Amino acid sequence: MEVKELVLEAMKKAGEPQNAGKIAEITGIDRKQVDKAMAILKAEEVIESPRRCYWQAK
C-alpha cells in the first residue's frame, strides 16, 4: 500500500478530522511523508479541511 492510501485509510477509520501529527502517530509513518501524502490527497480533492490544520476524507 502507498503512503497516501494508508493516510486516507487512517482518516476514514478515525471518523473525525485529524491533523498530520496525529495521522503520523496513528500510522507510524514519518511526519514528512504524511505531509507529502496529504498534499497529494488535497490536490486530488480526496480530503477536505473542516477547520484549520485538521483534515478528513470527503
CHARMM-style PDB file with segment names, atoms N, HN, CA, C and O in Angstrom:
ATOM      1  N   MET     1       0.833  -1.191   0.000  1.00  0.00      PROA
ATOM      2  CA  MET     1       0.000   0.000   0.000  1.00  0.00      PROA
ATOM      3  C   MET     1       0.876   1.253   0.000  1.00  0.00      PROA
ATOM      4  O   MET     1       1.910   1.306   0.667  1.00  0.00      PROA
ATOM      5  N   GLU     2       0.448   2.247  -0.751  1.00  0.00      PROA
ATOM      6  HN  GLU     2      -0.392   2.204  -1.293  1.00  0.00      PROA
ATOM      7  CA  GLU     2       1.179   3.505  -0.783  1.00  0.00      PROA
ATOM      8  C   GLU     2       0.908   4.302   0.482  1.00  0.00      PROA
ATOM      9  O   GLU     2      -0.084   4.075   1.173  1.00  0.00      PROA
ATOM     10  N   VAL     3       1.795   5.229   0.773  1.00  0.00      PROA
ATOM     11  HN  VAL     3       2.602   5.413   0.211  1.00  0.00      PROA
ATOM     12  CA  VAL     3       1.661   6.069   1.961  1.00  0.00      PROA
ATOM     13  C   VAL     3       0.350   6.843   1.920  1.00  0.00      PROA
ATOM     14  O   VAL     3      -0.349   6.932   2.929  1.00  0.00      PROA
ATOM     15  N   LYS     4       0.013   7.403   0.760  1.00  0.00      PROA
ATOM     16  HN  LYS     4       0.581   7.331  -0.059  1.00  0.00      PROA
ATOM     17  CA  LYS     4      -1.217   8.203   0.687  1.00  0.00      PROA
ATOM     18  C   LYS     4      -2.453   7.346   0.956  1.00  0.00      PROA
ATOM     19  O   LYS     4      -3.421   7.829   1.542  1.00  0.00      PROA
ATOM     20  N   GLU     5      -2.432   6.086   0.536  1.00  0.00      PROA
ATOM     21  HN  GLU     5      -1.646   5.693   0.059  1.00  0.00      PROA
ATOM     22  CA  GLU     5      -3.553   5.186   0.810  1.00  0.00      PROA
ATOM     23  C   GLU     5      -3.658   4.888   2.301  1.00  0.00      PROA
ATOM     24  O   GLU     5      -4.758   4.824   2.850  1.00  0.00      PROA
ATOM     25  N   LEU     6      -2.518   4.707   2.951  1.00  0.00      PROA
ATOM     26  HN  LEU     6      -1.625   4.759   2.505  1.00  0.00      PROA
ATOM     27  CA  LEU     6      -2.508   4.463   4.394  1.00  0.00      PROA
ATOM     28  C   LEU     6      -3.022   5.680   5.161  1.00  0.00      PROA
ATOM     29  O   LEU     6      -3.762   5.541   6.135  1.00  0.00      PROA
ATOM     30  N   VAL     7      -2.626   6.870   4.714  1.00  0.00      PROA
ATOM     31  HN  VAL     7      -2.025   6.983   3.923  1.00  0.00      PROA
ATOM     32  CA  VAL     7      -3.069   8.108   5.356  1.00  0.00      PROA
ATOM     33  C   VAL     7      -4.576   8.260   5.201  1.00  0.00      PROA
ATOM     34  O   VAL     7      -5.272   8.580   6.164  1.00  0.00      PROA
ATOM     35  N   LEU     8      -5.080   8.033   3.995  1.00  0.00      PROA
ATOM     36  HN  LEU     8      -4.514   7.773   3.213  1.00  0.00      PROA
ATOM     37  CA  LEU     8      -6.519   8.152   3.746  1.00  0.00      PROA
ATOM     38  C   LEU     8      -7.297   7.133   4.569  1.00  0.00      PROA
ATOM     39  O   LEU     8      -8.345   7.459   5.128  1.00  0.00      PROA
ATOM     40  N   GLU     9      -6.800   5.914   4.646  1.00  0.00      PROA
ATOM     41  HN  GLU     9      -5.949   5.650   4.191  1.00  0.00      PROA
ATOM     42  CA  GLU     9      -7.456   4.869   5.432  1.00  0.00      PROA
ATOM     43  C   GLU     9      -7.497   5.248   6.913  1.00  0.00      PROA
ATOM     44  O   GLU     9      -8.508   5.032   7.580  1.00  0.00      PROA
ATOM     45  N   ALA    10      -6.414   5.806   7.425  1.00  0.00      PROA
ATOM     46  HN  ALA    10      -5.592   5.982   6.883  1.00  0.00      PROA
ATOM     47  CA  ALA    10      -6.368   6.232   8.828  1.00  0.00      PROA
ATOM     48  C   ALA    10      -7.378   7.342   9.092  1.00  0.00      PROA
ATOM     49  O   ALA    10      -8.016   7.367  10.145  1.00  0.00      PROA
ATOM     50  N   MET    11      -7.526   8.259   8.142  1.00  0.00      PROA
ATOM     51  HN  MET    11      -7.008   8.239   7.286  1.00  0.00      PROA
ATOM     52  CA  MET    11      -8.508   9.343   8.285  1.00  0.00      PROA
ATOM     53  C   MET    11      -9.926   8.791   8.330  1.00  0.00      PROA
ATOM     54  O   MET    11     -10.751   9.231   9.131  1.00  0.00      PROA
ATOM     55  N   LYS    12     -10.198   7.827   7.466  1.00  0.00      PROA
ATOM     56  HN  LYS    12      -9.527   7.469   6.816  1.00  0.00      PROA
ATOM     57  CA  LYS    12     -11.539   7.227   7.430  1.00  0.00      PROA
ATOM     58  C   LYS    12     -11.838   6.475   8.719  1.00  0.00      PROA
ATOM     59  O   LYS    12     -12.947   6.558   9.245  1.00  0.00      PROA
ATOM     60  N   LYS    13     -10.859   5.746   9.226  1.00  0.00      PROA
ATOM     61  HN  LYS    13      -9.957   5.679   8.798  1.00  0.00      PROA
ATOM     62  CA  LYS    13     -11.050   4.980  10.460  1.00  0.00      PROA
ATOM     63  C   LYS    13     -11.231   5.880  11.678  1.00  0.00      PROA
ATOM     64  O   LYS    13     -11.962   5.533  12.606  1.00  0.00      PROA
ATOM     65  N   ALA    14     -10.569   7.030  11.676  1.00  0.00      PROA
ATOM     66  HN  ALA    14      -9.976   7.312  10.923  1.00  0.00      PROA
ATOM     67  CA  ALA    14     -10.651   7.948  12.820  1.00  0.00      PROA
ATOM     68  C   ALA    14     -12.078   8.464  13.003  1.00  0.00      PROA
ATOM     69  O   ALA    14     -12.536   8.650  14.130  1.00  0.00      PROA
ATOM     70  N   GLY    15     -12.775   8.693  11.894  1.00  0.00      PROA
ATOM     71  HN  GLY    15     -12.403   8.541  10.978  1.00  0.00      PROA
ATOM     72  CA  GLY    15     -14.150   9.140  11.970  1.00  0.00      PROA
ATOM     73  C   GLY    15     -14.339  10.605  12.331  1.00  0.00      PROA
ATOM     74  O   GLY    15     -15.468  11.088  12.417  1.00  0.00      PROA
ATOM     75  N   GLU    16     -13.239  11.309  12.540  1.00  0.00      PROA
ATOM     76  HN  GLU    16     -12.322  10.916  12.471  1.00  0.00      PROA
ATOM     77  CA  GLU    16     -13.300  12.738  12.835  1.00  0.00      PROA
ATOM     78  C   GLU    16     -12.049  13.386  12.266  1.00  0.00      PROA
ATOM     79  O   GLU    16     -11.053  12.701  12.036  1.00  0.00      PROA
ATOM     80  N   PRO    17     -12.081  14.699  12.034  1.00  0.00      PROA
ATOM     81  CA  PRO    17     -10.907  15.378  11.472  1.00  0.00      PROA
ATOM     82  C   PRO    17      -9.648  15.185  12.324  1.00  0.00      PROA
ATOM     83  O   PRO    17      -9.694  15.244  13.553  1.00  0.00      PROA
ATOM     84  N   GLN    18      -8.527  14.953  11.638  1.00  0.00      PROA
ATOM     85  HN  GLN    18      -8.490  14.905  10.640  1.00  0.00      PROA
ATOM     86  CA  GLN    18      -7.246  14.734  12.306  1.00  0.00      PROA
ATOM     87  C   GLN    18      -6.199  15.662  11.709  1.00  0.00      PROA
ATOM     88  O   GLN    18      -6.313  16.076  10.555  1.00  0.00      PROA
ATOM     89  N   ASN    19      -5.180  15.989  12.497  1.00  0.00      PROA
ATOM     90  HN  ASN    19      -5.087  15.653  13.434  1.00  0.00      PROA
ATOM     91  CA  ASN    19      -4.066  16.768  11.955  1.00  0.00      PROA
ATOM     92  C   ASN    19      -2.956  15.796  11.525  1.00  0.00      PROA
ATOM     93  O   ASN    19      -3.001  14.607  11.840  1.00  0.00      PROA
ATOM     94  N   ALA    20      -1.982  16.313  10.814  1.00  0.00      PROA
ATOM     95  HN  ALA    20      -1.946  17.279  10.558  1.00  0.00      PROA
ATOM     96  CA  ALA    20      -0.913  15.474  10.270  1.00  0.00      PROA
ATOM     97  C   ALA    20      -0.128  14.757  11.371  1.00  0.00      PROA
ATOM     98  O   ALA    20       0.274  13.606  11.198  1.00  0.00      PROA
ATOM     99  N   GLY    21       0.088  15.423  12.485  1.00  0.00      PROA
ATOM    100  HN  GLY    21      -0.239  16.357  12.626  1.00  0.00      PROA
ATOM    101  CA  GLY    21       0.818  14.803  13.597  1.00  0.00      PROA
ATOM    102  C   GLY    21       0.100  13.585  14.148  1.00  0.00      PROA
ATOM    103  O   GLY    21       0.725  12.569  14.453  1.00  0.00      PROA
ATOM    104  N   LYS    22      -1.206  13.692  14.272  1.00  0.00      PROA
ATOM    105  HN  LYS    22      -1.713  14.517  14.025  1.00  0.00      PROA
ATOM    106  CA  LYS    22      -1.998  12.574  14.792  1.00  0.00      PROA
ATOM    107  C   LYS    22      -2.021  11.417  13.795  1.00  0.00      PROA
ATOM    108  O   LYS    22      -1.951  10.252  14.188  1.00  0.00      PROA
ATOM    109  N   ILE    23      -2.121  11.743  12.502  1.00  0.00      PROA
ATOM    110  HN  ILE    23      -2.178  12.689  12.183  1.00  0.00      PROA
ATOM    111  CA  ILE    23      -2.094  10.699  11.472  1.00  0.00      PROA
ATOM    112  C   ILE    23      -0.745   9.982  11.502  1.00  0.00      PROA
ATOM    113  O   ILE    23      -0.691   8.758  11.386  1.00  0.00      PROA
ATOM    114  N   ALA    24       0.339  10.733  11.657  1.00  0.00      PROA
ATOM    115  HN  ALA    24       0.295  11.727  11.752  1.00  0.00      PROA
ATOM    116  CA  ALA    24       1.675  10.132  11.736  1.00  0.00      PROA
ATOM    117  C   ALA    24       1.762   9.199  12.945  1.00  0.00      PROA
ATOM    118  O   ALA    24       2.334   8.113  12.861  1.00  0.00      PROA
ATOM    119  N   GLU    25       1.190   9.632  14.062  1.00  0.00      PROA
ATOM    120  HN  GLU    25       0.725  10.515  14.130  1.00  0.00      PROA
ATOM    121  CA  GLU    25       1.193   8.823  15.286  1.00  0.00      PROA
ATOM    122  C   GLU    25       0.380   7.539  15.104  1.00  0.00      PROA
ATOM    123  O   GLU    25       0.815   6.465  15.518  1.00  0.00      PROA
ATOM    124  N   ILE    26      -0.786   7.650  14.493  1.00  0.00      PROA
ATOM    125  HN  ILE    26      -1.139   8.523  14.156  1.00  0.00      PROA
ATOM    126  CA  ILE    26      -1.672   6.500  14.290  1.00  0.00      PROA
ATOM    127  C   ILE    26      -1.035   5.468  13.360  1.00  0.00      PROA
ATOM    128  O   ILE    26      -1.063   4.268  13.635  1.00  0.00      PROA
ATOM    129  N   THR    27      -0.456   5.953  12.248  1.00  0.00      PROA
ATOM    130  HN  THR    27      -0.433   6.927  12.024  1.00  0.00      PROA
ATOM    131  CA  THR    27       0.063   5.042  11.227  1.00  0.00      PROA
ATOM    132  C   THR    27       1.494   4.593  11.464  1.00  0.00      PROA
ATOM    133  O   THR    27       1.911   3.554  10.952  1.00  0.00      PROA
ATOM    134  N   GLY    28       2.253   5.368  12.238  1.00  0.00      PROA
ATOM    135  HN  GLY    28       1.914   6.212  12.654  1.00  0.00      PROA
ATOM    136  CA  GLY    28       3.660   5.046  12.436  1.00  0.00      PROA
ATOM    137  C   GLY    28       4.532   5.509  11.283  1.00  0.00      PROA
ATOM    138  O   GLY    28       5.701   5.135  11.192  1.00  0.00      PROA
ATOM    139  N   ILE    29       3.962   6.325  10.400  1.00  0.00      PROA
ATOM    140  HN  ILE    29       3.013   6.629  10.474  1.00  0.00      PROA
ATOM    141  CA  ILE    29       4.687   6.858   9.244  1.00  0.00      PROA
ATOM    142  C   ILE    29       5.318   8.185   9.641  1.00  0.00      PROA
ATOM    143  O   ILE    29       4.743   8.944  10.420  1.00  0.00      PROA
ATOM    144  N   ASP    30       6.498   8.461   9.105  1.00  0.00      PROA
ATOM    145  HN  ASP    30       6.966   7.844   8.471  1.00  0.00      PROA
ATOM    146  CA  ASP    30       7.201   9.713   9.380  1.00  0.00      PROA
ATOM    147  C   ASP    30       6.330  10.911   9.012  1.00  0.00      PROA
ATOM    148  O   ASP    30       5.636  10.886   7.996  1.00  0.00      PROA
ATOM    149  N   ARG    31       6.364  11.951   9.827  1.00  0.00      PROA
ATOM    150  HN  ARG    31       6.928  11.972  10.653  1.00  0.00      PROA
ATOM    151  CA  ARG    31       5.525  13.142   9.636  1.00  0.00      PROA
ATOM    152  C   ARG    31       5.730  13.784   8.263  1.00  0.00      PROA
ATOM    153  O   ARG    31       4.765  14.236   7.648  1.00  0.00      PROA
ATOM    154  N   LYS    32       6.961  13.829   7.780  1.00  0.00      PROA
ATOM    155  HN  LYS    32       7.745  13.461   8.280  1.00  0.00      PROA
ATOM    156  CA  LYS    32       7.233  14.435   6.471  1.00  0.00      PROA
ATOM    157  C   LYS    32       6.546  13.662   5.347  1.00  0.00      PROA
ATOM    158  O   LYS    32       6.034  14.256   4.397  1.00  0.00      PROA
ATOM    159  N   GLN    33       6.540  12.342   5.461  1.00  0.00      PROA
ATOM    160  HN  GLN    33       6.957  11.860   6.232  1.00  0.00      PROA
ATOM    161  CA  GLN    33       5.860  11.515   4.464  1.00  0.00      PROA
ATOM    162  C   GLN    33       4.350  11.721   4.523  1.00  0.00      PROA
ATOM    163  O   GLN    33       3.679  11.740   3.491  1.00  0.00      PROA
ATOM    164  N   VAL    34       3.820  11.876   5.738  1.00  0.00      PROA
ATOM    165  HN  VAL    34       4.365  11.861   6.576  1.00  0.00      PROA
ATOM    166  CA  VAL    34       2.392  12.137   5.906  1.00  0.00      PROA
ATOM    167  C   VAL    34       2.042  13.474   5.271  1.00  0.00      PROA
ATOM    168  O   VAL    34       1.035  13.577   4.571  1.00  0.00      PROA
ATOM    169  N   ASP    35       2.852  14.497   5.501  1.00  0.00      PROA
ATOM    170  HN  ASP    35       3.671  14.414   6.069  1.00  0.00      PROA
ATOM    171  CA  ASP    35       2.610  15.816   4.907  1.00  0.00      PROA
ATOM    172  C   ASP    35       2.595  15.739   3.377  1.00  0.00      PROA
ATOM    173  O   ASP    35       1.738  16.347   2.734  1.00  0.00      PROA
ATOM    174  N   LYS    36       3.537  14.997   2.797  1.00  0.00      PROA
ATOM    175  HN  LYS    36       4.233  14.503   3.320  1.00  0.00      PROA
ATOM    176  CA  LYS    36       3.586  14.850   1.339  1.00  0.00      PROA
ATOM    177  C   LYS    36       2.343  14.128   0.822  1.00  0.00      PROA
ATOM    178  O   LYS    36       1.754  14.532  -0.181  1.00  0.00      PROA
ATOM    179  N   ALA    37       1.950  13.062   1.510  1.00  0.00      PROA
ATOM    180  HN  ALA    37       2.428  12.734   2.325  1.00  0.00      PROA
ATOM    181  CA  ALA    37       0.766  12.304   1.107  1.00  0.00      PROA
ATOM    182  C   ALA    37      -0.488  13.168   1.204  1.00  0.00      PROA
ATOM    183  O   ALA    37      -1.358  13.102   0.335  1.00  0.00      PROA
ATOM    184  N   MET    38      -0.583  13.974   2.254  1.00  0.00      PROA
ATOM    185  HN  MET    38       0.124  14.027   2.960  1.00  0.00      PROA
ATOM    186  CA  MET    38      -1.737  14.845   2.415  1.00  0.00      PROA
ATOM    187  C   MET    38      -1.776  15.915   1.334  1.00  0.00      PROA
ATOM    188  O   MET    38      -2.858  16.296   0.888  1.00  0.00      PROA
ATOM    189  N   ALA    39      -0.628  16.403   0.907  1.00  0.00      PROA
ATOM    190  HN  ALA    39       0.251  16.093   1.268  1.00  0.00      PROA
ATOM    191  CA  ALA    39      -0.577  17.384  -0.179  1.00  0.00      PROA
ATOM    192  C   ALA    39      -1.121  16.772  -1.467  1.00  0.00      PROA
ATOM    193  O   ALA    39      -1.854  17.426  -2.209  1.00  0.00      PROA
ATOM    194  N   ILE    40      -0.765  15.541  -1.725  1.00  0.00      PROA
ATOM    195  HN  ILE    40      -0.169  15.010  -1.123  1.00  0.00      PROA
ATOM    196  CA  ILE    40      -1.271  14.843  -2.916  1.00  0.00      PROA
ATOM    197  C   ILE    40      -2.778  14.639  -2.806  1.00  0.00      PROA
ATOM    198  O   ILE    40      -3.515  14.881  -3.762  1.00  0.00      PROA
ATOM    199  N   LEU    41      -3.231  14.196  -1.640  1.00  0.00      PROA
ATOM    200  HN  LEU    41      -2.632  14.000  -0.863  1.00  0.00      PROA
ATOM    201  CA  LEU    41      -4.663  13.966  -1.433  1.00  0.00      PROA
ATOM    202  C   LEU    41      -5.460  15.269  -1.556  1.00  0.00      PROA
ATOM    203  O   LEU    41      -6.572  15.270  -2.083  1.00  0.00      PROA
ATOM    204  N   LYS    42      -4.893  16.370  -1.074  1.00  0.00      PROA
ATOM    205  HN  LYS    42      -3.990  16.369  -0.646  1.00  0.00      PROA
ATOM    206  CA  LYS    42      -5.548  17.679  -1.221  1.00  0.00      PROA
ATOM    207  C   LYS    42      -5.654  18.052  -2.700  1.00  0.00      PROA
ATOM    208  O   LYS    42      -6.703  18.511  -3.152  1.00  0.00      PROA
ATOM    209  N   ALA    43      -4.578  17.858  -3.446  1.00  0.00      PROA
ATOM    210  HN  ALA    43      -3.726  17.486  -3.079  1.00  0.00      PROA
ATOM    211  CA  ALA    43      -4.567  18.184  -4.867  1.00  0.00      PROA
ATOM    212  C   ALA    43      -5.574  17.329  -5.645  1.00  0.00      PROA
ATOM    213  O   ALA    43      -6.178  17.793  -6.612  1.00  0.00      PROA
ATOM    214  N   GLU    44      -5.746  16.090  -5.215  1.00  0.00      PROA
ATOM    215  HN  GLU    44      -5.256  15.713  -4.429  1.00  0.00      PROA
ATOM    216  CA  GLU    44      -6.711  15.184  -5.851  1.00  0.00      PROA
ATOM    217  C   GLU    44      -8.138  15.428  -5.347  1.00  0.00      PROA
ATOM    218  O   GLU    44      -9.086  14.804  -5.824  1.00  0.00      PROA
ATOM    219  N   GLU    45      -8.278  16.331  -4.389  1.00  0.00      PROA
ATOM    220  HN  GLU    45      -7.508  16.838  -4.002  1.00  0.00      PROA
ATOM    221  CA  GLU    45      -9.562  16.684  -3.771  1.00  0.00      PROA
ATOM    222  C   GLU    45     -10.251  15.479  -3.127  1.00  0.00      PROA
ATOM    223  O   GLU    45     -11.466  15.311  -3.234  1.00  0.00      PROA
ATOM    224  N   VAL    46      -9.457  14.652  -2.463  1.00  0.00      PROA
ATOM    225  HN  VAL    46      -8.470  14.788  -2.376  1.00  0.00      PROA
ATOM    226  CA  VAL    46      -9.967  13.476  -1.771  1.00  0.00      PROA
ATOM    227  C   VAL    46     -10.223  13.785  -0.302  1.00  0.00      PROA
ATOM    228  O   VAL    46     -11.044  13.137   0.347  1.00  0.00      PROA
ATOM    229  N   ILE    47      -9.500  14.794   0.220  1.00  0.00      PROA
ATOM    230  HN  ILE    47      -8.833  15.320  -0.308  1.00  0.00      PROA
ATOM    231  CA  ILE    47      -9.689  15.205   1.611  1.00  0.00      PROA
ATOM    232  C   ILE    47     -10.089  16.677   1.656  1.00  0.00      PROA
ATOM    233  O   ILE    47      -9.859  17.437   0.716  1.00  0.00      PROA
ATOM    234  N   GLU    48     -10.692  17.048   2.776  1.00  0.00      PROA
ATOM    235  HN  GLU    48     -10.879  16.431   3.540  1.00  0.00      PROA
ATOM    236  CA  GLU    48     -11.109  18.434   2.973  1.00  0.00      PROA
ATOM    237  C   GLU    48     -10.782  18.865   4.395  1.00  0.00      PROA
ATOM    238  O   GLU    48     -10.558  18.042   5.282  1.00  0.00      PROA
ATOM    239  N   SER    49     -10.762  20.179   4.585  1.00  0.00      PROA
ATOM    240  HN  SER    49     -10.944  20.848   3.864  1.00  0.00      PROA
ATOM    241  CA  SER    49     -10.429  20.733   5.891  1.00  0.00      PROA
ATOM    242  C   SER    49     -11.647  21.451   6.477  1.00  0.00      PROA
ATOM    243  O   SER    49     -12.002  22.542   6.030  1.00  0.00      PROA
ATOM    244  N   PRO    50     -12.287  20.833   7.484  1.00  0.00      PROA
ATOM    245  CA  PRO    50     -13.435  21.480   8.115  1.00  0.00      PROA
ATOM    246  C   PRO    50     -13.020  22.619   9.050  1.00  0.00      PROA
ATOM    247  O   PRO    50     -13.809  23.521   9.334  1.00  0.00      PROA
ATOM    248  N   ARG    51     -11.781  22.566   9.520  1.00  0.00      PROA
ATOM    249  HN  ARG    51     -11.140  21.834   9.289  1.00  0.00      PROA
ATOM    250  CA  ARG    51     -11.220  23.649  10.332  1.00  0.00      PROA
ATOM    251  C   ARG    51      -9.704  23.649  10.140  1.00  0.00      PROA
ATOM    252  O   ARG    51      -9.118  22.661   9.697  1.00  0.00      PROA
ATOM    253  N   ARG    52      -9.106  24.740  10.471  1.00  0.00      PROA
ATOM    254  HN  ARG    52      -9.582  25.542  10.831  1.00  0.00      PROA
ATOM    255  CA  ARG    52      -7.678  24.930  10.194  1.00  0.00      PROA
ATOM    256  C   ARG    52      -6.810  23.799  10.766  1.00  0.00      PROA
ATOM    257  O   ARG    52      -6.917  23.438  11.938  1.00  0.00      PROA
ATOM    258  N   CYS    53      -5.964  23.264   9.912  1.00  0.00      PROA
ATOM    259  HN  CYS    53      -5.877  23.557   8.960  1.00  0.00      PROA
ATOM    260  CA  CYS    53      -4.974  22.230  10.253  1.00  0.00      PROA
ATOM    261  C   CYS    53      -5.570  20.852  10.539  1.00  0.00      PROA
ATOM    262  O   CYS    53      -4.833  19.946  10.929  1.00  0.00      PROA
ATOM    263  N   TYR    54      -6.834  20.669  10.364  1.00  0.00      PROA
ATOM    264  HN  TYR    54      -7.433  21.405  10.047  1.00  0.00      PROA
ATOM    265  CA  TYR    54      -7.476  19.368  10.549  1.00  0.00      PROA
ATOM    266  C   TYR    54      -8.099  18.919   9.237  1.00  0.00      PROA
ATOM    267  O   TYR    54      -8.717  19.713   8.526  1.00  0.00      PROA
ATOM    268  N   TRP    55      -7.935  17.656   8.926  1.00  0.00      PROA
ATOM    269  HN  TRP    55      -7.433  17.012   9.503  1.00  0.00      PROA
ATOM    270  CA  TRP    55      -8.365  17.131   7.645  1.00  0.00      PROA
ATOM    271  C   TRP    55      -9.200  15.871   7.824  1.00  0.00      PROA
ATOM    272  O   TRP    55      -9.050  15.130   8.795  1.00  0.00      PROA
ATOM    273  N   GLN    56     -10.087  15.653   6.856  1.00  0.00      PROA
ATOM    274  HN  GLN    56     -10.209  16.255   6.067  1.00  0.00      PROA
ATOM    275  CA  GLN    56     -10.904  14.446   6.852  1.00  0.00      PROA
ATOM    276  C   GLN    56     -11.156  14.027   5.421  1.00  0.00      PROA
ATOM    277  O   GLN    56     -11.030  14.830   4.496  1.00  0.00      PROA
ATOM    278  N   ALA    57     -11.517  12.751   5.240  1.00  0.00      PROA
ATOM    279  HN  ALA    57     -11.620  12.099   5.991  1.00  0.00      PROA
ATOM    280  CA  ALA    57     -11.852  12.239   3.906  1.00  0.00      PROA
ATOM    281  C   ALA    57     -13.202  12.802   3.501  1.00  0.00      PROA
ATOM    282  O   ALA    57     -14.085  12.997   4.337  1.00  0.00      PROA
ATOM    283  N   LYS    58     -13.352  13.059   2.210  1.00  0.00      PROA
ATOM    284  HN  LYS    58     -12.636  12.900   1.531  1.00  0.00      PROA
ATOM    285  CA  LYS    58     -14.637  13.564   1.699  1.00  0.00      PROA
ATOM    286  C   LYS    58     -15.644  12.451   1.639  1.00  0.00      PROA
ATOM    287  OT1 LYS    58     -16.785  12.673   1.236  1.00  0.00      PROA
TER     288      LYS     58
END
